[in-house]
Amino acid sequence: MSDFVISAPERPFVPVAGGGRFPVRRIFCVGRNYADHAREMGHDPGDPFFFGKPADAVLTGDADMPYPPATRDLHFEAELVVALSGGGRDIAPGDASALIWGHAAGIDFTRRDLQAEAKEKGRPWDMAKGFDHSAACGMLHPVAEAGLLEAGFIRLSVDGAVRQQGDLAQMILPVPQIIAHLSRLVALAPGDLIYTGTPAGVAACNKGQTLLAEIEGLTPLTTRIV
């Protein structure tokens, strides 16, 4: 019996390799966490920053990615996704790794033209980053089985041609520091996903193209733009 006045929305989740579902609470993203990507976007590498996406923006199961409305410049950004099983405030970097439940390959989709307009006018990025299906996420692999990921290739291919290529070790803020920094701004909790930034090579994608995001040791993520 529920006292909700409308039907409660379903809880977003990410499938787990080997079975099970990881419930999603919040999605946090790190901007400009690879120096080469910061430079290609016209910025000097500096302190990375954070933004968010709605939990129900998650796109799973290698589902198709519907080309979003209000843009003519949809960009892909391959990222390591970190899933948390613990949280708190003011977490020390040395304690952060114990809070990680698992990892997945992900793609942060961006309506780049809307982002450019928001930057020019000094407005928030929400509609450029937090639209429907904008957080593609592959199968989650538990740390208990796959271990912590501190290095290893990350790449994205479009129709078989490699467009992004880097290494997780190139992050300006490694994952434990990302968690520590975030916990000074908000209280982290089980179910949170963190998209940890993207290497250089981001570009536009179009209807009919197939994207493949790969990270060493993880199940590849495939999505087709429709």
N, C-alpha and C positions, 0 to 999 in steps of 0.2 A: 504494500500500500504506500502510495507516494502523495505528498501534498504539493508537488509541483503543479503549477497552473497550466502548463503545456507539457507535451511529451519531452522528456529529457533527451538532449542530443547524445548520440553514441560517442564513446570515448575513442579518440584517435589512437592508433597503435602501429607498431612496426613489427613485422614478422621476424622471428628468431631462427637462425640456422639450426636445424635439428629439431625444430618444433617449439611452439609457444608464441606468445605475443607480448611485446613490451609496450605498456601503456604510456602515452605521451602527455606530459603535463604542460611544458613550455618548450619553445624553440628559441635558442639564442644563437646569434651569428657573430663572427669576428671579421671585421673589415680590415683590409690591407695588412694581413699577417704574413705575407711573403713579399720580400723586397722587390723582386722582379715584377710582380703584379702591381705594386704601388707605383713603380716607375712607368709602367705601360699606361696607367691611368692618369699620368701627369703629376704625380706626387712624389716628394722625397720620402724614402722609408723613415718612418717615425714610430710613435706609439700606436699600436693597433687600437681599434675602438669596437664598440658593440652595438648591435641592433637586434630586433626580434622579428619573428614571423608567428602567425597564429598556429596553434597546435594542429588545427584541422587543415592547414596548408600542406601537410605531409602527403606525399605520393609514393605508394609502395607497390610491391608485387610486380615490378617491371611493367606497370601499367602505362598506357599511352599518356602523353602530356598534351592536353588541349591547348592550342595556341591561344594565349589570353587576349581579351579585348583591350582596346585603348592603347595599343602599341604597334609600332612597325619595326621594333628593334629589340627583340627578345634575345638575351644573352645567357649562355651557360657558364657555370663556375664549378668545377669539380672540387669536392671537399671531403676531408675525413670528418665523419660524424661520431661524436662521443656521447654515449648514453650513461646517465648517472643513476646509481642505486642508493646514493646517500646525498646529503647536502648540509646546509648550515650557512652561517655568516662568518666572515673574517677567517676563512679557511687558510691555513698555512700551506705553501706549495709542497712541503714535505708530507703533508697529510692528504693531498688532493687525489693521488693515484688510487688510494684505497676506496674512493667513492665512485670509481668508474666501473660500470657493469659490463660494458662492451663497446664495440666499434662497428661502423658500417661505412660503405662508400656512399657518397651523396652528391647531389647537384643542387646548387643554389641558383634558381632562375631569377633573372632581373629584367624588368622593363626599363632598358637603359635610357630610352628617350625621356621617360617620366622621371627617372633619377636625375638626368642632366637638367631638366626643367626645375626640379625641386632644389637642386644645388644652386642654380642661378638665382632663384627667388628666395633662398634661405628658408625653405619649407622642409617639413619632415619627409622621410623616404618611404613611409608606410605603404603607399600605393605602388611604389616601384619595386618593393621587396616582398610585401606580405600578401600577395594576391593568391587566388585559389591554385592549388597544386604546385606552388612555387618551391617546395622543399622536397625534392625527390630523395628517397632513402632506400638503400638496398638492405639485404639481410643483415641483421645484427649478429655479430659473433661475440660470445661471452669472453671476457678477459680470463675467466677460469680455464678456458680451453685454448684460446689463441694467444694469450699474453697481452701485455701492454704494447702499444705501437708508438715507437719513438722515432723510427726511421723506416725507409722503404719507399718504393716508387709510388707516385700518384700521377695518373694521366687520364686524359679524356680524348676519345676519338669520335669523329663525325663521319658516318658512312665509311668506316674503316680507315680514315686518314687521321693520324694523331695530330691534335690541335693544342693540347696542354701536356706538359711533361715536367715533372719536378720530383722532389723528395720531401717526405714529411720532416726530415731533419732541418729543412730550410725555413721552418716557421720562425718568425721573430719571437713570438711568445709560444713556448712549448705548452703542451696540454696542461700540465700541473699549474703553470703560471696563469693560463687562461682561466682555469677554475678558481684560483685564488683571487684574481682581479675581479671576476664576476661576482664573487661572494662578498666583495666590499661594496657592491652596488645594490644587490638584491639577495634575498635568501634563496639559495638553491635547494632543490628537493628531489627525491626519487621521481623518475619519469621525465626529467629534463633532458633535452637533446641540445648539443652544442655543435654547430657547424664551424669548423676551425680555420677557415680561410682557404684561399685558392692560389695556385701558382699562375705565372704568366700564360698568355695565350687565349684569354677569354675573347669570345666573338659572338656574332649573331648566329642564330639557327632559324631554320625555316620549316614550314610544313613539309612532311614527307621525309625528313631527315631522321636518322637513327643515331642516338648518342649512347656511347659506352663509357662509363666511368669505372676505372680500375685502381685498386690500391693493393699493394703487396700483402698477401695473407688473408684477403677478404673476398667474399663473393662479389663478382662484378655486378654493376647496376646498368641495366639497359632501359631506355625509354625512347619511344618514337613520337615525334612532334606531329600532331594531327589537327 
